[in-house]
Amino acid sequence: MPDPKRRKDIKEKEFLGFAKSYLSEAFPNPQRNGCPRDSELTRMAEHPNETAHASVSQHLTRCSPCFNRYMELLAELKTRKAK
């Protein structure tokens, strides 16, 4: 009998993979209109639970360059924590 938790985990991974690939390409912003400073993205990566990030978080859903930079910052943070 299939494990329902495992199926849920697989569906979540598929969804997150789709969302990541979609957000990373679907919203080009070559003029970088309305983009937050890199320091704001860094702070959000380091302190994701702060409510002050609402506007930055919302921006990430409509700006692929910022979303990609945020993902880079998360990866860098993960690497630093692993050392």
The first five atom37 places (N, CA, C, CB, O) and aatype in JSON, in Angstrom:
{
  "aatype": [12, 14, 3, 14, 11, 1, 1, 11, 3, 9, 11, 6, 11, 6, 13, 10, 7, 13, 0, 11, 15, 18, 10, 15, 6, 0, 13, 14, 2, 14, 5, 1, 2, 7, 4, 14, 1, 3, 15, 6, 10, 16, 1, 12, 0, 6, 8, 14, 2, 6, 16, 0, 8, 0, 15, 19, 15, 5, 8, 10, 16, 1, 4, 15, 14, 4, 13, 2, 1, 18, 12, 6, 10, 10, 0, 6, 10, 11, 16, 1, 11, 0, 11],
  "atom_mask": [
    [1, 1, 1, 1, 1],
    [1, 1, 1, 1, 1],
    [1, 1, 1, 1, 1],
    [1, 1, 1, 1, 1],
    [1, 1, 1, 1, 1],
    [1, 1, 1, 1, 1],
    [1, 1, 1, 1, 1],
    [1, 1, 1, 1, 1],
    [1, 1, 1, 1, 1],
    [1, 1, 1, 1, 1],
    [1, 1, 1, 1, 1],
    [1, 1, 1, 1, 1],
    [1, 1, 1, 1, 1],
    [1, 1, 1, 1, 1],
    [1, 1, 1, 1, 1],
    [1, 1, 1, 1, 1],
    [1, 1, 1, 0, 1],
    [1, 1, 1, 1, 1],
    [1, 1, 1, 1, 1],
    [1, 1, 1, 1, 1],
    [1, 1, 1, 1, 1],
    [1, 1, 1, 1, 1],
    [1, 1, 1, 1, 1],
    [1, 1, 1, 1, 1],
    [1, 1, 1, 1, 1],
    [1, 1, 1, 1, 1],
    [1, 1, 1, 1, 1],
    [1, 1, 1, 1, 1],
    [1, 1, 1, 1, 1],
    [1, 1, 1, 1, 1],
    [1, 1, 1, 1, 1],
    [1, 1, 1, 1, 1],
    [1, 1, 1, 1, 1],
    [1, 1, 1, 0, 1],
    [1, 1, 1, 1, 1],
    [1, 1, 1, 1, 1],
    [1, 1, 1, 1, 1],
    [1, 1, 1, 1, 1],
    [1, 1, 1, 1, 1],
    [1, 1, 1, 1, 1],
    [1, 1, 1, 1, 1],
    [1, 1, 1, 1, 1],
    [1, 1, 1, 1, 1],
    [1, 1, 1, 1, 1],
    [1, 1, 1, 1, 1],
    [1, 1, 1, 1, 1],
    [1, 1, 1, 1, 1],
    [1, 1, 1, 1, 1],
    [1, 1, 1, 1, 1],
    [1, 1, 1, 1, 1],
    [1, 1, 1, 1, 1],
    [1, 1, 1, 1, 1],
    [1, 1, 1, 1, 1],
    [1, 1, 1, 1, 1],
    [1, 1, 1, 1, 1],
    [1, 1, 1, 1, 1],
    [1, 1, 1, 1, 1],
    [1, 1, 1, 1, 1],
    [1, 1, 1, 1, 1],
    [1, 1, 1, 1, 1],
    [1, 1, 1, 1, 1],
    [1, 1, 1, 1, 1],
    [1, 1, 1, 1, 1],
    [1, 1, 1, 1, 1],
    [1, 1, 1, 1, 1],
    [1, 1, 1, 1, 1],
    [1, 1, 1, 1, 1],
    [1, 1, 1, 1, 1],
    [1, 1, 1, 1, 1],
    [1, 1, 1, 1, 1],
    [1, 1, 1, 1, 1],
    [1, 1, 1, 1, 1],
    [1, 1, 1, 1, 1],
    [1, 1, 1, 1, 1],
    [1, 1, 1, 1, 1],
    [1, 1, 1, 1, 1],
    [1, 1, 1, 1, 1],
    [1, 1, 1, 1, 1],
    [1, 1, 1, 1, 1],
    [1, 1, 1, 1, 1],
    [1, 1, 1, 1, 1],
    [1, 1, 1, 1, 1],
    [1, 1, 1, 1, 1]
  ],
  "atom_positions": [
    [[0.84, -1.19, 0.0], [0.0, 0.0, 0.0], [0.89, 1.25, 0.0], [-0.96, 0.0, 1.23], [1.8, 1.35, 0.82]],
    [[0.63, 2.19, -0.9], [1.45, 3.41, -0.96], [1.36, 4.22, 0.32], [1.02, 4.26, -2.15], [0.3, 4.34, 0.94]],
    [[2.48, 4.78, 0.69], [2.55, 5.62, 1.88], [2.03, 7.01, 1.53], [4.02, 5.69, 2.43], [2.62, 7.69, 0.7]],
    [[0.91, 7.46, 2.17], [0.33, 8.78, 1.84], [1.3, 9.94, 2.1], [-0.94, 8.99, 2.64], [1.3, 10.92, 1.36]],
    [[2.12, 9.83, 3.15], [3.08, 10.9, 3.44], [4.11, 11.0, 2.32], [3.79, 10.64, 4.8], [4.49, 12.1, 1.92]],
    [[4.57, 9.86, 1.83], [5.55, 9.87, 0.74], [4.94, 10.48, -0.52], [6.06, 8.43, 0.44], [5.6, 11.25, -1.22]],
    [[3.7, 10.14, -0.81], [3.02, 10.71, -1.99], [2.89, 12.22, -1.84], [1.63, 10.08, -2.18], [3.09, 12.97, -2.8]],
    [[2.57, 12.67, -0.63], [2.44, 14.11, -0.38], [3.79, 14.79, -0.58], [1.91, 14.37, 1.05], [3.86, 15.86, -1.18]],
    [[4.87, 14.17, -0.07], [6.21, 14.75, -0.23], [6.58, 14.86, -1.7], [7.25, 13.9, 0.51], [7.16, 15.86, -2.12]],
    [[6.26, 13.83, -2.49], [6.56, 13.85, -3.92], [5.78, 14.96, -4.61], [6.23, 12.49, -4.56], [6.33, 15.69, -5.44]],
    [[4.5, 15.09, -4.28], [3.69, 16.14, -4.89], [4.22, 17.53, -4.52], [2.22, 16.01, -4.46], [4.25, 18.43, -5.36]],
    [[4.63, 17.7, -3.27], [5.19, 18.98, -2.85], [6.47, 19.29, -3.61], [5.47, 18.98, -1.34], [6.67, 20.42, -4.06]],
    [[7.34, 18.28, -3.77], [8.59, 18.49, -4.5], [8.32, 18.84, -5.96], [9.47, 17.24, -4.42], [8.98, 19.72, -6.52]],
    [[7.35, 18.16, -6.57], [6.99, 18.47, -7.95], [6.47, 19.89, -8.07], [5.94, 17.47, -8.48], [6.85, 20.63, -8.98]],
    [[5.6, 20.28, -7.15], [5.03, 21.63, -7.17], [6.12, 22.67, -6.97], [3.95, 21.77, -6.09], [6.19, 23.66, -7.7]],
    [[6.98, 22.45, -5.98], [8.04, 23.42, -5.71], [9.02, 23.51, -6.87], [8.78, 23.06, -4.43], [9.51, 24.59, -7.19]],
    [[9.3, 22.38, -7.5], [10.16, 22.39, -8.68], [9.55, 23.19, -9.81], [0.0, 0.0, 0.0], [10.23, 23.97, -10.48]],
    [[8.25, 22.98, -10.04], [7.55, 23.74, -11.07], [7.55, 25.22, -10.74], [6.1, 23.23, -11.23], [7.86, 26.05, -11.59]],
    [[7.22, 25.56, -9.5], [7.16, 26.97, -9.09], [8.53, 27.63, -9.25], [6.68, 27.09, -7.63], [8.62, 28.76, -9.73]],
    [[9.57, 26.93, -8.85], [10.92, 27.49, -8.96], [11.29, 27.74, -10.42], [11.94, 26.54, -8.3], [11.82, 28.8, -10.75]],
    [[11.02, 26.77, -11.28], [11.37, 26.96, -12.69], [10.51, 28.05, -13.34], [11.21, 25.64, -13.47], [11.0, 28.82, -14.17]],
    [[9.25, 28.13, -12.95], [8.35, 29.15, -13.5], [8.78, 30.55, -13.06], [6.9, 28.87, -13.06], [8.93, 31.45, -13.89]],
    [[8.97, 30.72, -11.76], [9.33, 32.04, -11.24], [10.71, 32.5, -11.72], [9.29, 32.04, -9.73], [10.97, 33.69, -11.81]],
    [[11.58, 31.55, -12.02], [12.93, 31.93, -12.44], [12.99, 32.43, -13.88], [13.86, 30.76, -12.27], [14.0, 33.0, -14.29]],
    [[11.91, 32.21, -14.66], [11.95, 32.62, -16.07], [10.74, 33.42, -16.55], [12.08, 31.41, -16.92], [10.85, 34.16, -17.53]],
    [[9.62, 33.31, -15.89], [8.36, 33.85, -16.41], [8.23, 35.36, -16.32], [7.22, 33.22, -15.69], [7.38, 35.95, -16.99]],
    [[9.04, 36.0, -15.51], [8.86, 37.43, -15.26], [10.15, 38.21, -15.47], [8.35, 37.66, -13.85], [10.74, 38.71, -14.51]],
    [[10.6, 38.33, -16.72], [11.82, 39.11, -16.97], [11.59, 40.57, -16.59], [12.26, 39.0, -18.46], [10.48, 41.1, -16.72]],
    [[12.61, 41.18, -16.13], [12.53, 42.59, -15.73], [13.87, 43.23, -16.08], [12.2, 42.74, -14.17], [14.64, 43.6, -15.2]],
    [[14.16, 43.37, -17.39], [15.48, 43.85, -17.81], [15.85, 45.23, -17.28], [15.55, 43.87, -19.3], [17.03, 45.52, -17.07]],
    [[14.86, 46.08, -17.07], [15.15, 47.41, -16.52], [15.22, 47.39, -15.0], [14.09, 48.4, -16.98], [15.56, 48.39, -14.37]],
    [[14.9, 46.24, -14.42], [14.92, 46.05, -12.96], [14.05, 47.09, -12.25], [16.38, 46.13, -12.43], [14.45, 47.67, -11.24]],
    [[12.85, 47.3, -12.8], [11.89, 48.24, -12.23], [11.38, 47.74, -10.89], [10.73, 48.46, -13.19], [10.91, 46.61, -10.77]],
    [[11.47, 48.6, -9.88], [10.92, 48.3, -8.57], [11.68, 47.27, -7.76], [0.0, 0.0, 0.0], [11.16, 46.77, -6.76]],
    [[12.88, 46.94, -8.17], [13.64, 45.89, -7.49], [14.2, 46.38, -6.15], [14.79, 45.4, -8.38], [14.66, 47.51, -6.04]],
    [[14.14, 45.52, -5.14], [14.74, 45.87, -3.85], [16.26, 45.81, -3.94], [14.23, 44.91, -2.74], [16.83, 45.2, -4.84]],
    [[16.9, 46.47, -2.99], [18.37, 46.41, -2.92], [18.8, 44.99, -2.56], [18.92, 47.43, -1.87], [18.04, 44.23, -1.95]],
    [[20.01, 44.64, -2.95], [20.55, 43.32, -2.64], [20.57, 43.09, -1.13], [21.97, 43.17, -3.22], [20.37, 41.96, -0.67]],
    [[20.81, 44.14, -0.37], [20.83, 44.0, 1.09], [19.47, 43.58, 1.64], [21.27, 45.33, 1.73], [19.4, 42.86, 2.63]],
    [[18.39, 44.02, 0.99], [17.06, 43.61, 1.42], [16.82, 42.13, 1.13], [15.98, 44.47, 0.73], [16.22, 41.42, 1.93]],
    [[17.29, 41.67, -0.04], [17.16, 40.25, -0.38], [17.99, 39.4, 0.58], [17.6, 40.0, -1.83], [17.57, 38.33, 1.01]],
    [[19.18, 39.9, 0.92], [20.05, 39.18, 1.85], [19.39, 39.08, 3.22], [21.41, 39.88, 1.97], [19.39, 38.01, 3.84]],
    [[18.83, 40.17, 3.69], [18.17, 40.16, 5.0], [17.0, 39.18, 5.01], [17.68, 41.57, 5.38], [16.79, 38.46, 5.98]],
    [[16.24, 39.16, 3.92], [15.12, 38.23, 3.84], [15.6, 36.78, 3.85], [14.29, 38.51, 2.57], [14.97, 35.92, 4.46]],
    [[16.71, 36.51, 3.17], [17.27, 35.16, 3.16], [17.74, 34.75, 4.56], [18.44, 35.06, 2.16], [17.56, 33.61, 4.98]],
    [[18.34, 35.7, 5.26], [18.87, 35.41, 6.59], [17.81, 35.38, 7.68], [19.91, 36.43, 6.95], [17.96, 34.68, 8.68]],
    [[16.73, 36.13, 7.5], [15.66, 36.23, 8.5], [14.3, 36.09, 7.82], [15.75, 37.58, 9.28], [13.55, 37.06, 7.75]],
    [[13.98, 34.9, 7.31], [12.77, 34.74, 6.49], [11.45, 34.94, 7.23], [12.77, 33.39, 5.9], [10.42, 35.17, 6.59]],
    [[11.44, 34.86, 8.54], [10.18, 34.96, 9.27], [9.79, 36.37, 9.67], [10.26, 34.12, 10.49], [8.73, 36.57, 10.25]],
    [[10.62, 37.34, 9.37], [10.29, 38.72, 9.7], [9.15, 39.22, 8.82], [11.52, 39.64, 9.55], [9.18, 39.03, 7.6]],
    [[8.17, 39.84, 9.41], [7.01, 40.32, 8.66], [7.33, 41.54, 7.8], [5.87, 40.65, 9.6], [6.55, 41.89, 6.92]],
    [[8.45, 42.19, 8.05], [8.83, 43.38, 7.29], [9.15, 43.06, 5.83], [10.03, 44.04, 7.93], [9.32, 43.98, 5.03]],
    [[9.23, 41.79, 5.48], [9.61, 41.4, 4.13], [8.44, 41.24, 3.17], [10.38, 40.12, 4.18], [8.63, 40.76, 2.06]],
    [[7.25, 41.61, 3.55], [6.06, 41.35, 2.73], [6.19, 41.94, 1.32], [4.82, 41.92, 3.4], [5.88, 41.25, 0.34]],
    [[6.63, 43.17, 1.21], [6.72, 43.77, -0.13], [7.83, 43.13, -0.97], [6.97, 45.28, -0.01], [7.67, 42.97, -2.18]],
    [[8.94, 42.76, -0.33], [10.02, 42.09, -1.05], [9.56, 40.71, -1.49], [11.29, 41.98, -0.17], [9.8, 40.3, -2.63]],
    [[8.91, 40.01, -0.61], [8.39, 38.68, -0.93], [7.42, 38.74, -2.1], [7.7, 38.05, 0.29], [7.47, 37.91, -3.01]],
    [[6.55, 39.72, -2.08], [5.59, 39.9, -3.17], [6.32, 40.22, -4.48], [4.59, 41.02, -2.83], [5.93, 39.73, -5.54]],
    [[7.35, 41.03, -4.4], [8.13, 41.39, -5.59], [8.76, 40.15, -6.22], [9.22, 42.42, -5.23], [8.82, 40.04, -7.44]],
    [[9.22, 39.22, -5.4], [9.86, 38.0, -5.91], [8.92, 37.18, -6.77], [10.38, 37.16, -4.76], [9.37, 36.4, -7.62]],
    [[7.62, 37.33, -6.57], [6.66, 36.55, -7.36], [6.38, 37.17, -8.72], [5.36, 36.42, -6.6], [5.64, 36.6, -9.52]],
    [[6.98, 38.34, -9.0], [6.76, 38.98, -10.3], [8.04, 39.55, -10.92], [5.74, 40.08, -10.16], [7.98, 40.37, -11.84]],
    [[9.18, 39.1, -10.42], [10.47, 39.55, -10.97], [11.45, 38.39, -10.95], [11.03, 40.77, -10.15], [12.01, 38.05, -9.9]],
    [[11.66, 37.78, -12.1], [12.56, 36.63, -12.18], [14.0, 36.95, -11.79], [12.54, 36.07, -13.58], [14.61, 36.14, -11.09]],
    [[14.57, 38.08, -12.19], [15.95, 38.37, -11.76], [16.09, 38.42, -10.24], [16.41, 39.69, -12.37], [17.07, 37.91, -9.69]],
    [[15.14, 39.03, -9.56], [15.21, 39.1, -8.1], [14.98, 37.73, -7.48], [14.18, 40.11, -7.56], [15.63, 37.37, -6.5]],
    [[14.05, 36.97, -8.04], [13.82, 35.62, -7.54], [15.09, 34.79, -7.67], [12.66, 34.94, -8.31], [15.47, 34.08, -6.73]],
    [[15.75, 34.88, -8.82], [16.99, 34.12, -9.02], [18.09, 34.58, -8.07], [17.46, 34.26, -10.46], [18.84, 33.75, -7.55]],
    [[18.2, 35.87, -7.85], [19.21, 36.38, -6.9], [18.9, 35.88, -5.5], [19.26, 37.92, -6.93], [19.81, 35.5, -4.76]],
    [[17.64, 35.9, -5.12], [17.24, 35.41, -3.81], [17.6, 33.93, -3.66], [15.73, 35.62, -3.58], [18.09, 33.52, -2.6]],
    [[17.37, 33.14, -4.69], [17.71, 31.72, -4.64], [19.23, 31.54, -4.5], [17.2, 30.99, -5.91], [19.68, 30.65, -3.78]],
    [[20.02, 32.38, -5.17], [21.48, 32.35, -5.02], [21.88, 32.65, -3.59], [22.14, 33.36, -5.98], [22.74, 31.98, -3.02]],
    [[21.25, 33.66, -3.01], [21.56, 34.03, -1.63], [21.22, 32.91, -0.66], [20.81, 35.31, -1.24], [21.96, 32.65, 0.28]],
    [[20.09, 32.24, -0.89], [19.73, 31.1, -0.04], [20.76, 29.98, -0.15], [18.34, 30.58, -0.42], [21.13, 29.38, 0.86]],
    [[21.22, 29.71, -1.37], [22.23, 28.66, -1.57], [23.54, 29.04, -0.88], [22.46, 28.43, -3.08], [24.19, 28.19, -0.27]],
    [[23.94, 30.31, -0.99], [25.16, 30.77, -0.33], [25.04, 30.63, 1.19], [25.47, 32.22, -0.7], [25.97, 30.2, 1.86]],
    [[23.89, 31.0, 1.71], [23.65, 30.9, 3.15], [23.71, 29.45, 3.61], [22.28, 31.52, 3.5], [24.29, 29.14, 4.65]],
    [[23.12, 28.57, 2.84], [23.13, 27.14, 3.17], [24.56, 26.6, 3.17], [22.26, 26.34, 2.16], [24.93, 25.82, 4.04]],
    [[25.37, 27.03, 2.2], [26.77, 26.61, 2.13], [27.55, 27.11, 3.33], [27.42, 27.11, 0.83], [28.34, 26.36, 3.92]],
    [[27.34, 28.37, 3.71], [28.04, 28.93, 4.88], [27.67, 28.19, 6.15], [27.72, 30.42, 5.03], [28.53, 27.93, 6.99]],
    [[26.4, 27.86, 6.3], [25.95, 27.17, 7.51], [26.49, 25.74, 7.58], [24.42, 27.15, 7.57], [26.67, 25.2, 8.67]],
    [[26.74, 25.14, 6.43], [27.23, 23.76, 6.39], [28.71, 23.67, 6.78], [27.03, 23.17, 5.0], [29.19, 22.6, 7.14]],
    [[29.42, 24.79, 6.71], [30.86, 24.77, 7.04], [31.11, 24.79, 8.51], [31.56, 25.94, 6.4], [32.26, 24.78, 8.95]]
  ]
}
